[in-house]
Amino acid sequence: MAEFRRKKKKICQMCAGKSVDYKDVMIVNKYISDKGKILPRRMTGACAKHQRHIAEQIKYARFMALIPYVK
């Protein structure tokens, strides 16, 4: 019989104390795919509230031309 392993639940980094700011390009780039798309919650491990915050900060960074819209 196949044994099923439980995946370790990801903890939201911002609930743990880290923050995302649009001016910090290195952190913002962690939440963007190779093609320039915003990564989904299942990949970032963020809760719904903070995923919306991440998306907002990415959009601010794009608008301010800190990161490109398309890579």
CHARMM internal coordinates of N, CA and C (Angstrom, degrees):
IC EDIT
DIST 1 N 1 CA 1.4462
DIST 1 CA 1 C 1.5307
ANGL 1 N 1 CA 1 C 109.85
DIST 1 C 2 N 1.3036
ANGL 1 CA 1 C 2 N 113.99
DIHE 1 N 1 CA 1 C 2 N 145.83
DIST 2 N 2 CA 1.4599
ANGL 1 C 2 N 2 CA 119.84
DIHE 1 CA 1 C 2 N 2 CA 178.91
DIST 2 CA 2 C 1.5224
ANGL 2 N 2 CA 2 C 109.67
DIHE 1 C 2 N 2 CA 2 C -79.24
DIST 2 C 3 N 1.2937
ANGL 2 CA 2 C 3 N 115.34
DIHE 2 N 2 CA 2 C 3 N 134.17
DIST 3 N 3 CA 1.4552
ANGL 2 C 3 N 3 CA 119.95
DIHE 2 CA 2 C 3 N 3 CA 176.82
DIST 3 CA 3 C 1.5133
ANGL 3 N 3 CA 3 C 109.39
DIHE 2 C 3 N 3 CA 3 C -94.44
DIST 3 C 4 N 1.2924
ANGL 3 CA 3 C 4 N 115.39
DIHE 3 N 3 CA 3 C 4 N 136.51
DIST 4 N 4 CA 1.4548
ANGL 3 C 4 N 4 CA 120.17
DIHE 3 CA 3 C 4 N 4 CA 179.82
DIST 4 CA 4 C 1.5160
ANGL 4 N 4 CA 4 C 109.58
DIHE 3 C 4 N 4 CA 4 C -98.69
DIST 4 C 5 N 1.3038
ANGL 4 CA 4 C 5 N 115.22
DIHE 4 N 4 CA 4 C 5 N 134.10
DIST 5 N 5 CA 1.4516
ANGL 4 C 5 N 5 CA 120.29
DIHE 4 CA 4 C 5 N 5 CA 178.51
DIST 5 CA 5 C 1.5118
ANGL 5 N 5 CA 5 C 108.58
DIHE 4 C 5 N 5 CA 5 C -104.19
DIST 5 C 6 N 1.2794
ANGL 5 CA 5 C 6 N 114.92
DIHE 5 N 5 CA 5 C 6 N 137.51
DIST 6 N 6 CA 1.4573
ANGL 5 C 6 N 6 CA 119.40
DIHE 5 CA 5 C 6 N 6 CA 175.44
DIST 6 CA 6 C 1.5084
ANGL 6 N 6 CA 6 C 109.01
DIHE 5 C 6 N 6 CA 6 C -81.49
DIST 6 C 7 N 1.3263
ANGL 6 CA 6 C 7 N 115.37
DIHE 6 N 6 CA 6 C 7 N 131.67
DIST 7 N 7 CA 1.4541
ANGL 6 C 7 N 7 CA 119.19
DIHE 6 CA 6 C 7 N 7 CA 176.10
DIST 7 CA 7 C 1.5133
ANGL 7 N 7 CA 7 C 108.75
DIHE 6 C 7 N 7 CA 7 C -77.99
DIST 7 C 8 N 1.3050
ANGL 7 CA 7 C 8 N 114.75
DIHE 7 N 7 CA 7 C 8 N 142.11
DIST 8 N 8 CA 1.4501
ANGL 7 C 8 N 8 CA 119.77
DIHE 7 CA 7 C 8 N 8 CA 177.15
DIST 8 CA 8 C 1.5252
ANGL 8 N 8 CA 8 C 108.45
DIHE 7 C 8 N 8 CA 8 C -69.48
DIST 8 C 9 N 1.3016
ANGL 8 CA 8 C 9 N 117.36
DIHE 8 N 8 CA 8 C 9 N 127.61
DIST 9 N 9 CA 1.4530
ANGL 8 C 9 N 9 CA 121.09
DIHE 8 CA 8 C 9 N 9 CA -177.89
DIST 9 CA 9 C 1.5167
ANGL 9 N 9 CA 9 C 110.44
DIHE 8 C 9 N 9 CA 9 C -69.40
DIST 9 C 10 N 1.3439
ANGL 9 CA 9 C 10 N 115.04
DIHE 9 N 9 CA 9 C 10 N 131.66
DIST 10 N 10 CA 1.4542
ANGL 9 C 10 N 10 CA 119.91
DIHE 9 CA 9 C 10 N 10 CA 179.05
DIST 10 CA 10 C 1.5217
ANGL 10 N 10 CA 10 C 109.12
DIHE 9 C 10 N 10 CA 10 C -72.79
DIST 10 C 11 N 1.3006
ANGL 10 CA 10 C 11 N 115.16
DIHE 10 N 10 CA 10 C 11 N 140.64
DIST 11 N 11 CA 1.4620
ANGL 10 C 11 N 11 CA 120.41
DIHE 10 CA 10 C 11 N 11 CA 178.37
DIST 11 CA 11 C 1.5151
ANGL 11 N 11 CA 11 C 107.69
DIHE 10 C 11 N 11 CA 11 C -101.46
DIST 11 C 12 N 1.3056
ANGL 11 CA 11 C 12 N 115.59
DIHE 11 N 11 CA 11 C 12 N 134.92
DIST 12 N 12 CA 1.4626
ANGL 11 C 12 N 12 CA 120.73
DIHE 11 CA 11 C 12 N 12 CA 178.97
DIST 12 CA 12 C 1.5278
ANGL 12 N 12 CA 12 C 108.36
DIHE 11 C 12 N 12 CA 12 C -62.23
DIST 12 C 13 N 1.3243
ANGL 12 CA 12 C 13 N 116.46
DIHE 12 N 12 CA 12 C 13 N 123.78
DIST 13 N 13 CA 1.4569
ANGL 12 C 13 N 13 CA 121.42
DIHE 12 CA 12 C 13 N 13 CA -177.24
DIST 13 CA 13 C 1.5245
ANGL 13 N 13 CA 13 C 112.08
DIHE 12 C 13 N 13 CA 13 C -65.54
DIST 13 C 14 N 1.3285
ANGL 13 CA 13 C 14 N 116.28
DIHE 13 N 13 CA 13 C 14 N -33.35
DIST 14 N 14 CA 1.4627
ANGL 13 C 14 N 14 CA 118.57
DIHE 13 CA 13 C 14 N 14 CA -178.55
DIST 14 CA 14 C 1.5264
ANGL 14 N 14 CA 14 C 111.72
DIHE 13 C 14 N 14 CA 14 C -77.70
DIST 14 C 15 N 1.3118
ANGL 14 CA 14 C 15 N 117.42
DIHE 14 N 14 CA 14 C 15 N -28.98
DIST 15 N 15 CA 1.4678
ANGL 14 C 15 N 15 CA 119.42
DIHE 14 CA 14 C 15 N 15 CA 173.87
DIST 15 CA 15 C 1.5344
ANGL 15 N 15 CA 15 C 108.91
DIHE 14 C 15 N 15 CA 15 C -68.42
DIST 15 C 16 N 1.3344
ANGL 15 CA 15 C 16 N 116.57
DIHE 15 N 15 CA 15 C 16 N -28.73
DIST 16 N 16 CA 1.4637
ANGL 15 C 16 N 16 CA 121.68
DIHE 15 CA 15 C 16 N 16 CA 179.45
DIST 16 CA 16 C 1.5265
ANGL 16 N 16 CA 16 C 112.20
DIHE 15 C 16 N 16 CA 16 C -78.72
DIST 16 C 17 N 1.3439
ANGL 16 CA 16 C 17 N 117.54
DIHE 16 N 16 CA 16 C 17 N -13.33
DIST 17 N 17 CA 1.4511
ANGL 16 C 17 N 17 CA 118.67
DIHE 16 CA 16 C 17 N 17 CA 175.17
DIST 17 CA 17 C 1.5152
ANGL 17 N 17 CA 17 C 116.19
DIHE 16 C 17 N 17 CA 17 C 128.77
DIST 17 C 18 N 1.3380
ANGL 17 CA 17 C 18 N 118.54
DIHE 17 N 17 CA 17 C 18 N -14.14
DIST 18 N 18 CA 1.4606
ANGL 17 C 18 N 18 CA 120.34
DIHE 17 CA 17 C 18 N 18 CA 179.41
DIST 18 CA 18 C 1.5241
ANGL 18 N 18 CA 18 C 109.59
DIHE 17 C 18 N 18 CA 18 C -84.02
DIST 18 C 19 N 1.3277
ANGL 18 CA 18 C 19 N 116.43
DIHE 18 N 18 CA 18 C 19 N 150.72
DIST 19 N 19 CA 1.4612
ANGL 18 C 19 N 19 CA 119.02
DIHE 18 CA 18 C 19 N 19 CA -179.32
DIST 19 CA 19 C 1.5268
ANGL 19 N 19 CA 19 C 110.16
DIHE 18 C 19 N 19 CA 19 C -125.17
DIST 19 C 20 N 1.3257
ANGL 19 CA 19 C 20 N 115.10
DIHE 19 N 19 CA 19 C 20 N 159.09
DIST 20 N 20 CA 1.4568
ANGL 19 C 20 N 20 CA 122.36
DIHE 19 CA 19 C 20 N 20 CA 177.59
DIST 20 CA 20 C 1.5196
ANGL 20 N 20 CA 20 C 107.39
DIHE 19 C 20 N 20 CA 20 C -115.74
DIST 20 C 21 N 1.3342
ANGL 20 CA 20 C 21 N 115.15
DIHE 20 N 20 CA 20 C 21 N 126.58
DIST 21 N 21 CA 1.4565
ANGL 20 C 21 N 21 CA 120.46
DIHE 20 CA 20 C 21 N 21 CA 177.94
DIST 21 CA 21 C 1.5214
ANGL 21 N 21 CA 21 C 107.57
DIHE 20 C 21 N 21 CA 21 C -126.83
DIST 21 C 22 N 1.3151
ANGL 21 CA 21 C 22 N 117.16
DIHE 21 N 21 CA 21 C 22 N 139.41
DIST 22 N 22 CA 1.4560
ANGL 21 C 22 N 22 CA 121.19
DIHE 21 CA 21 C 22 N 22 CA -175.30
DIST 22 CA 22 C 1.5244
ANGL 22 N 22 CA 22 C 112.79
DIHE 21 C 22 N 22 CA 22 C -62.26
DIST 22 C 23 N 1.3324
ANGL 22 CA 22 C 23 N 117.84
DIHE 22 N 22 CA 22 C 23 N -22.69
DIST 23 N 23 CA 1.4596
ANGL 22 C 23 N 23 CA 121.28
DIHE 22 CA 22 C 23 N 23 CA -179.23
DIST 23 CA 23 C 1.5251
ANGL 23 N 23 CA 23 C 112.53
DIHE 22 C 23 N 23 CA 23 C -77.24
DIST 23 C 24 N 1.3264
ANGL 23 CA 23 C 24 N 117.69
DIHE 23 N 23 CA 23 C 24 N -19.22
DIST 24 N 24 CA 1.4647
ANGL 23 C 24 N 24 CA 122.29
DIHE 23 CA 23 C 24 N 24 CA 179.11
DIST 24 CA 24 C 1.5324
ANGL 24 N 24 CA 24 C 108.79
DIHE 23 C 24 N 24 CA 24 C -93.52
DIST 24 C 25 N 1.3162
ANGL 24 CA 24 C 25 N 115.76
DIHE 24 N 24 CA 24 C 25 N 90.09
DIST 25 N 25 CA 1.4653
ANGL 24 C 25 N 25 CA 122.49
DIHE 24 CA 24 C 25 N 25 CA -171.80
DIST 25 CA 25 C 1.5290
ANGL 25 N 25 CA 25 C 111.78
DIHE 24 C 25 N 25 CA 25 C -65.16
DIST 25 C 26 N 1.3031
ANGL 25 CA 25 C 26 N 118.66
DIHE 25 N 25 CA 25 C 26 N -34.50
DIST 26 N 26 CA 1.4671
ANGL 25 C 26 N 26 CA 121.43
DIHE 25 CA 25 C 26 N 26 CA -178.69
DIST 26 CA 26 C 1.5307
ANGL 26 N 26 CA 26 C 111.08
DIHE 25 C 26 N 26 CA 26 C -62.58
DIST 26 C 27 N 1.3136
ANGL 26 CA 26 C 27 N 117.25
DIHE 26 N 26 CA 26 C 27 N -41.31
DIST 27 N 27 CA 1.4604
ANGL 26 C 27 N 27 CA 120.76
DIHE 26 CA 26 C 27 N 27 CA 179.74
DIST 27 CA 27 C 1.5264
ANGL 27 N 27 CA 27 C 110.47
DIHE 26 C 27 N 27 CA 27 C -72.74
DIST 27 C 28 N 1.3208
ANGL 27 CA 27 C 28 N 116.84
DIHE 27 N 27 CA 27 C 28 N -41.77
DIST 28 N 28 CA 1.4685
ANGL 27 C 28 N 28 CA 121.00
DIHE 27 CA 27 C 28 N 28 CA -179.50
DIST 28 CA 28 C 1.5287
ANGL 28 N 28 CA 28 C 110.46
DIHE 27 C 28 N 28 CA 28 C -62.01
DIST 28 C 29 N 1.3241
ANGL 28 CA 28 C 29 N 117.86
DIHE 28 N 28 CA 28 C 29 N -37.22
DIST 29 N 29 CA 1.4680
ANGL 28 C 29 N 29 CA 121.51
DIHE 28 CA 28 C 29 N 29 CA -179.21
DIST 29 CA 29 C 1.5226
ANGL 29 N 29 CA 29 C 112.77
DIHE 28 C 29 N 29 CA 29 C -64.54
DIST 29 C 30 N 1.3285
ANGL 29 CA 29 C 30 N 118.57
DIHE 29 N 29 CA 29 C 30 N -22.93
DIST 30 N 30 CA 1.4615
ANGL 29 C 30 N 30 CA 121.20
DIHE 29 CA 29 C 30 N 30 CA 178.19
DIST 30 CA 30 C 1.5272
ANGL 30 N 30 CA 30 C 111.71
DIHE 29 C 30 N 30 CA 30 C -67.84
DIST 30 C 31 N 1.3187
ANGL 30 CA 30 C 31 N 117.24
DIHE 30 N 30 CA 30 C 31 N -22.19
DIST 31 N 31 CA 1.4560
ANGL 30 C 31 N 31 CA 121.92
DIHE 30 CA 30 C 31 N 31 CA -177.46
DIST 31 CA 31 C 1.5268
ANGL 31 N 31 CA 31 C 112.59
DIHE 30 C 31 N 31 CA 31 C -101.36
DIST 31 C 32 N 1.3399
ANGL 31 CA 31 C 32 N 117.18
DIHE 31 N 31 CA 31 C 32 N 14.44
DIST 32 N 32 CA 1.4574
ANGL 31 C 32 N 32 CA 122.54
DIHE 31 CA 31 C 32 N 32 CA 179.89
DIST 32 CA 32 C 1.5228
ANGL 32 N 32 CA 32 C 108.66
DIHE 31 C 32 N 32 CA 32 C -121.77
DIST 32 C 33 N 1.3474
ANGL 32 CA 32 C 33 N 116.97
DIHE 32 N 32 CA 32 C 33 N 139.82
DIST 33 N 33 CA 1.4598
ANGL 32 C 33 N 33 CA 121.31
DIHE 32 CA 32 C 33 N 33 CA 178.67
DIST 33 CA 33 C 1.5244
ANGL 33 N 33 CA 33 C 110.80
DIHE 32 C 33 N 33 CA 33 C -76.41
DIST 33 C 34 N 1.3182
ANGL 33 CA 33 C 34 N 116.10
DIHE 33 N 33 CA 33 C 34 N 177.93
DIST 34 N 34 CA 1.4654
ANGL 33 C 34 N 34 CA 121.82
DIHE 33 CA 33 C 34 N 34 CA 179.42
DIST 34 CA 34 C 1.5246
ANGL 34 N 34 CA 34 C 111.72
DIHE 33 C 34 N 34 CA 34 C -62.07
DIST 34 C 35 N 1.3124
ANGL 34 CA 34 C 35 N 115.90
DIHE 34 N 34 CA 34 C 35 N -31.67
DIST 35 N 35 CA 1.4692
ANGL 34 C 35 N 35 CA 120.71
DIHE 34 CA 34 C 35 N 35 CA -178.24
DIST 35 CA 35 C 1.5225
ANGL 35 N 35 CA 35 C 112.68
DIHE 34 C 35 N 35 CA 35 C -87.36
DIST 35 C 36 N 1.3231
ANGL 35 CA 35 C 36 N 117.12
DIHE 35 N 35 CA 35 C 36 N -4.29
DIST 36 N 36 CA 1.4552
ANGL 35 C 36 N 36 CA 120.56
DIHE 35 CA 35 C 36 N 36 CA 177.81
DIST 36 CA 36 C 1.5150
ANGL 36 N 36 CA 36 C 114.35
DIHE 35 C 36 N 36 CA 36 C 98.84
DIST 36 C 37 N 1.3259
ANGL 36 CA 36 C 37 N 117.32
DIHE 36 N 36 CA 36 C 37 N 7.51
DIST 37 N 37 CA 1.4649
ANGL 36 C 37 N 37 CA 120.39
DIHE 36 CA 36 C 37 N 37 CA 179.89
DIST 37 CA 37 C 1.5252
ANGL 37 N 37 CA 37 C 110.80
DIHE 36 C 37 N 37 CA 37 C -86.82
DIST 37 C 38 N 1.3237
ANGL 37 CA 37 C 38 N 115.79
DIHE 37 N 37 CA 37 C 38 N 153.72
DIST 38 N 38 CA 1.4681
ANGL 37 C 38 N 38 CA 121.20
DIHE 37 CA 37 C 38 N 38 CA 177.19
DIST 38 CA 38 C 1.5211
ANGL 38 N 38 CA 38 C 108.12
DIHE 37 C 38 N 38 CA 38 C -75.18
DIST 38 C 39 N 1.3240
ANGL 38 CA 38 C 39 N 116.66
DIHE 38 N 38 CA 38 C 39 N 129.28
DIST 39 N 39 CA 1.4631
ANGL 38 C 39 N 39 CA 120.79
DIHE 38 CA 38 C 39 N 39 CA -179.25
DIST 39 CA 39 C 1.5303
ANGL 39 N 39 CA 39 C 110.68
DIHE 38 C 39 N 39 CA 39 C -70.82
DIST 39 C 40 N 1.3415
ANGL 39 CA 39 C 40 N 117.88
DIHE 39 N 39 CA 39 C 40 N 146.69
DIST 40 N 40 CA 1.4581
ANGL 39 C 40 N 40 CA 121.14
DIHE 39 CA 39 C 40 N 40 CA 179.43
DIST 40 CA 40 C 1.5301
ANGL 40 N 40 CA 40 C 112.67
DIHE 39 C 40 N 40 CA 40 C -75.36
DIST 40 C 41 N 1.3086
ANGL 40 CA 40 C 41 N 115.57
DIHE 40 N 40 CA 40 C 41 N 168.35
DIST 41 N 41 CA 1.4680
ANGL 40 C 41 N 41 CA 121.94
DIHE 40 CA 40 C 41 N 41 CA -178.66
DIST 41 CA 41 C 1.5121
ANGL 41 N 41 CA 41 C 112.79
DIHE 40 C 41 N 41 CA 41 C -58.49
DIST 41 C 42 N 1.3153
ANGL 41 CA 41 C 42 N 117.00
DIHE 41 N 41 CA 41 C 42 N -39.06
DIST 42 N 42 CA 1.4723
ANGL 41 C 42 N 42 CA 119.55
DIHE 41 CA 41 C 42 N 42 CA -177.44
DIST 42 CA 42 C 1.5172
ANGL 42 N 42 CA 42 C 112.21
DIHE 41 C 42 N 42 CA 42 C -64.35
DIST 42 C 43 N 1.3322
ANGL 42 CA 42 C 43 N 116.92
DIHE 42 N 42 CA 42 C 43 N -22.58
DIST 43 N 43 CA 1.4615
ANGL 42 C 43 N 43 CA 120.16
DIHE 42 CA 42 C 43 N 43 CA 178.37
DIST 43 CA 43 C 1.5300
ANGL 43 N 43 CA 43 C 112.05
DIHE 42 C 43 N 43 CA 43 C -94.45
DIST 43 C 44 N 1.3206
ANGL 43 CA 43 C 44 N 117.45
DIHE 43 N 43 CA 43 C 44 N -34.11
DIST 44 N 44 CA 1.4635
ANGL 43 C 44 N 44 CA 119.90
DIHE 43 CA 43 C 44 N 44 CA -179.16
DIST 44 CA 44 C 1.5195
ANGL 44 N 44 CA 44 C 111.94
DIHE 43 C 44 N 44 CA 44 C -82.15
DIST 44 C 45 N 1.3254
ANGL 44 CA 44 C 45 N 116.91
DIHE 44 N 44 CA 44 C 45 N -27.85
DIST 45 N 45 CA 1.4594
ANGL 44 C 45 N 45 CA 120.62
DIHE 44 CA 44 C 45 N 45 CA -178.75
DIST 45 CA 45 C 1.5138
ANGL 45 N 45 CA 45 C 113.00
DIHE 44 C 45 N 45 CA 45 C 79.94
DIST 45 C 46 N 1.3235
ANGL 45 CA 45 C 46 N 117.47
DIHE 45 N 45 CA 45 C 46 N 14.17
DIST 46 N 46 CA 1.4636
ANGL 45 C 46 N 46 CA 121.76
DIHE 45 CA 45 C 46 N 46 CA -178.30
DIST 46 CA 46 C 1.5261
ANGL 46 N 46 CA 46 C 110.66
DIHE 45 C 46 N 46 CA 46 C -87.93
DIST 46 C 47 N 1.3163
ANGL 46 CA 46 C 47 N 116.18
DIHE 46 N 46 CA 46 C 47 N 152.47
DIST 47 N 47 CA 1.4570
ANGL 46 C 47 N 47 CA 120.60
DIHE 46 CA 46 C 47 N 47 CA 173.78
DIST 47 CA 47 C 1.5355
ANGL 47 N 47 CA 47 C 108.03
DIHE 46 C 47 N 47 CA 47 C -75.02
DIST 47 C 48 N 1.3215
ANGL 47 CA 47 C 48 N 117.66
DIHE 47 N 47 CA 47 C 48 N 168.69
DIST 48 N 48 CA 1.4671
ANGL 47 C 48 N 48 CA 121.95
DIHE 47 CA 47 C 48 N 48 CA -174.98
DIST 48 CA 48 C 1.5223
ANGL 48 N 48 CA 48 C 112.14
DIHE 47 C 48 N 48 CA 48 C -60.03
DIST 48 C 49 N 1.3170
ANGL 48 CA 48 C 49 N 115.92
DIHE 48 N 48 CA 48 C 49 N -43.24
DIST 49 N 49 CA 1.4637
ANGL 48 C 49 N 49 CA 120.87
DIHE 48 CA 48 C 49 N 49 CA -179.30
DIST 49 CA 49 C 1.5230
ANGL 49 N 49 CA 49 C 111.02
DIHE 48 C 49 N 49 CA 49 C -60.33
DIST 49 C 50 N 1.3165
ANGL 49 CA 49 C 50 N 116.54
DIHE 49 N 49 CA 49 C 50 N -46.36
DIST 50 N 50 CA 1.4550
ANGL 49 C 50 N 50 CA 120.40
DIHE 49 CA 49 C 50 N 50 CA -177.06
DIST 50 CA 50 C 1.5260
ANGL 50 N 50 CA 50 C 112.83
DIHE 49 C 50 N 50 CA 50 C -78.51
DIST 50 C 51 N 1.3403
ANGL 50 CA 50 C 51 N 117.72
DIHE 50 N 50 CA 50 C 51 N -25.54
DIST 51 N 51 CA 1.4635
ANGL 50 C 51 N 51 CA 119.66
DIHE 50 CA 50 C 51 N 51 CA 174.79
DIST 51 CA 51 C 1.5326
ANGL 51 N 51 CA 51 C 110.02
DIHE 50 C 51 N 51 CA 51 C -64.84
DIST 51 C 52 N 1.3197
ANGL 51 CA 51 C 52 N 116.59
DIHE 51 N 51 CA 51 C 52 N -38.44
DIST 52 N 52 CA 1.4671
ANGL 51 C 52 N 52 CA 120.01
DIHE 51 CA 51 C 52 N 52 CA 175.60
DIST 52 CA 52 C 1.5201
ANGL 52 N 52 CA 52 C 110.40
DIHE 51 C 52 N 52 CA 52 C -63.99
DIST 52 C 53 N 1.3271
ANGL 52 CA 52 C 53 N 116.99
DIHE 52 N 52 CA 52 C 53 N -39.32
DIST 53 N 53 CA 1.4664
ANGL 52 C 53 N 53 CA 121.53
DIHE 52 CA 52 C 53 N 53 CA 177.75
DIST 53 CA 53 C 1.5330
ANGL 53 N 53 CA 53 C 110.67
DIHE 52 C 53 N 53 CA 53 C -63.91
DIST 53 C 54 N 1.3348
ANGL 53 CA 53 C 54 N 116.84
DIHE 53 N 53 CA 53 C 54 N -42.66
DIST 54 N 54 CA 1.4632
ANGL 53 C 54 N 54 CA 121.25
DIHE 53 CA 53 C 54 N 54 CA 178.50
DIST 54 CA 54 C 1.5261
ANGL 54 N 54 CA 54 C 110.19
DIHE 53 C 54 N 54 CA 54 C -60.42
DIST 54 C 55 N 1.3233
ANGL 54 CA 54 C 55 N 116.81
DIHE 54 N 54 CA 54 C 55 N -47.19
DIST 55 N 55 CA 1.4615
ANGL 54 C 55 N 55 CA 121.14
DIHE 54 CA 54 C 55 N 55 CA -179.50
DIST 55 CA 55 C 1.5260
ANGL 55 N 55 CA 55 C 110.84
DIHE 54 C 55 N 55 CA 55 C -60.56
DIST 55 C 56 N 1.3128
ANGL 55 CA 55 C 56 N 116.23
DIHE 55 N 55 CA 55 C 56 N -41.01
DIST 56 N 56 CA 1.4651
ANGL 55 C 56 N 56 CA 121.07
DIHE 55 CA 55 C 56 N 56 CA 179.18
DIST 56 CA 56 C 1.5312
ANGL 56 N 56 CA 56 C 110.99
DIHE 55 C 56 N 56 CA 56 C -63.41
DIST 56 C 57 N 1.3226
ANGL 56 CA 56 C 57 N 117.29
DIHE 56 N 56 CA 56 C 57 N -43.32
DIST 57 N 57 CA 1.4643
ANGL 56 C 57 N 57 CA 121.45
DIHE 56 CA 56 C 57 N 57 CA -179.74
DIST 57 CA 57 C 1.5301
ANGL 57 N 57 CA 57 C 111.47
DIHE 56 C 57 N 57 CA 57 C -67.26
DIST 57 C 58 N 1.3261
ANGL 57 CA 57 C 58 N 116.99
DIHE 57 N 57 CA 57 C 58 N -36.81
DIST 58 N 58 CA 1.4676
ANGL 57 C 58 N 58 CA 120.84
DIHE 57 CA 57 C 58 N 58 CA 176.79
DIST 58 CA 58 C 1.5253
ANGL 58 N 58 CA 58 C 109.83
DIHE 57 C 58 N 58 CA 58 C -63.72
DIST 58 C 59 N 1.3053
ANGL 58 CA 58 C 59 N 116.28
DIHE 58 N 58 CA 58 C 59 N -42.68
DIST 59 N 59 CA 1.4710
ANGL 58 C 59 N 59 CA 120.67
DIHE 58 CA 58 C 59 N 59 CA -179.71
DIST 59 CA 59 C 1.5276
ANGL 59 N 59 CA 59 C 110.83
DIHE 58 C 59 N 59 CA 59 C -66.20
DIST 59 C 60 N 1.3295
ANGL 59 CA 59 C 60 N 117.70
DIHE 59 N 59 CA 59 C 60 N -37.95
DIST 60 N 60 CA 1.4690
ANGL 59 C 60 N 60 CA 120.53
DIHE 59 CA 59 C 60 N 60 CA 175.24
DIST 60 CA 60 C 1.5331
ANGL 60 N 60 CA 60 C 110.23
DIHE 59 C 60 N 60 CA 60 C -62.31
DIST 60 C 61 N 1.3460
ANGL 60 CA 60 C 61 N 116.54
DIHE 60 N 60 CA 60 C 61 N -44.69
DIST 61 N 61 CA 1.4607
ANGL 60 C 61 N 61 CA 120.95
DIHE 60 CA 60 C 61 N 61 CA -178.87
DIST 61 CA 61 C 1.5246
ANGL 61 N 61 CA 61 C 110.93
DIHE 60 C 61 N 61 CA 61 C -63.68
DIST 61 C 62 N 1.3154
ANGL 61 CA 61 C 62 N 117.38
DIHE 61 N 61 CA 61 C 62 N -37.52
DIST 62 N 62 CA 1.4663
ANGL 61 C 62 N 62 CA 120.43
DIHE 61 CA 61 C 62 N 62 CA 176.73
DIST 62 CA 62 C 1.5153
ANGL 62 N 62 CA 62 C 110.49
DIHE 61 C 62 N 62 CA 62 C -65.67
DIST 62 C 63 N 1.3103
ANGL 62 CA 62 C 63 N 116.35
DIHE 62 N 62 CA 62 C 63 N -44.83
DIST 63 N 63 CA 1.4625
ANGL 62 C 63 N 63 CA 121.08
DIHE 62 CA 62 C 63 N 63 CA -178.74
DIST 63 CA 63 C 1.5222
ANGL 63 N 63 CA 63 C 111.51
DIHE 62 C 63 N 63 CA 63 C -62.37
DIST 63 C 64 N 1.3237
ANGL 63 CA 63 C 64 N 117.31
DIHE 63 N 63 CA 63 C 64 N -38.26
DIST 64 N 64 CA 1.4579
ANGL 63 C 64 N 64 CA 122.36
DIHE 63 CA 63 C 64 N 64 CA -179.79
DIST 64 CA 64 C 1.5334
ANGL 64 N 64 CA 64 C 111.88
DIHE 63 C 64 N 64 CA 64 C -82.21
DIST 64 C 65 N 1.3423
ANGL 64 CA 64 C 65 N 117.15
DIHE 64 N 64 CA 64 C 65 N 4.11
DIST 65 N 65 CA 1.4701
ANGL 64 C 65 N 65 CA 124.86
DIHE 64 CA 64 C 65 N 65 CA 178.08
DIST 65 CA 65 C 1.5234
ANGL 65 N 65 CA 65 C 112.41
DIHE 64 C 65 N 65 CA 65 C 62.90
DIST 65 C 66 N 1.3356
ANGL 65 CA 65 C 66 N 117.79
DIHE 65 N 65 CA 65 C 66 N 30.37
DIST 66 N 66 CA 1.4613
ANGL 65 C 66 N 66 CA 121.19
DIHE 65 CA 65 C 66 N 66 CA 174.43
DIST 66 CA 66 C 1.5272
ANGL 66 N 66 CA 66 C 110.89
DIHE 65 C 66 N 66 CA 66 C -81.94
DIST 66 C 67 N 1.3382
ANGL 66 CA 66 C 67 N 115.65
DIHE 66 N 66 CA 66 C 67 N -31.45
DIST 67 N 67 CA 1.4631
ANGL 66 C 67 N 67 CA 121.43
DIHE 66 CA 66 C 67 N 67 CA 175.56
DIST 67 CA 67 C 1.5259
ANGL 67 N 67 CA 67 C 107.52
DIHE 66 C 67 N 67 CA 67 C -131.80
DIST 67 C 68 N 1.3459
ANGL 67 CA 67 C 68 N 117.60
DIHE 67 N 67 CA 67 C 68 N 152.90
DIST 68 N 68 CA 1.4679
ANGL 67 C 68 N 68 CA 119.57
DIHE 67 CA 67 C 68 N 68 CA -179.43
DIST 68 CA 68 C 1.5346
ANGL 68 N 68 CA 68 C 111.52
DIHE 67 C 68 N 68 CA 68 C -78.94
DIST 68 C 69 N 1.3213
ANGL 68 CA 68 C 69 N 115.67
DIHE 68 N 68 CA 68 C 69 N 157.55
DIST 69 N 69 CA 1.4536
ANGL 68 C 69 N 69 CA 120.30
DIHE 68 CA 68 C 69 N 69 CA 174.84
DIST 69 CA 69 C 1.5164
ANGL 69 N 69 CA 69 C 110.54
DIHE 68 C 69 N 69 CA 69 C -71.66
DIST 69 C 70 N 1.3288
ANGL 69 CA 69 C 70 N 116.65
DIHE 69 N 69 CA 69 C 70 N -39.34
DIST 70 N 70 CA 1.4667
ANGL 69 C 70 N 70 CA 122.58
DIHE 69 CA 69 C 70 N 70 CA -179.19
DIST 70 CA 70 C 1.5245
ANGL 70 N 70 CA 70 C 108.25
DIHE 69 C 70 N 70 CA 70 C -129.53
DIST 70 C 71 N 1.3222
ANGL 70 CA 70 C 71 N 116.61
DIHE 70 N 70 CA 70 C 71 N 137.78
DIST 71 N 71 CA 1.4662
ANGL 70 C 71 N 71 CA 119.85
DIHE 70 CA 70 C 71 N 71 CA 179.68
DIST 71 CA 71 C 1.5066
ANGL 71 N 71 CA 71 C 110.11
DIHE 70 C 71 N 71 CA 71 C -99.98
END
COOR INIT
IC SEED 1 N 1 CA 1 C
IC BUILD
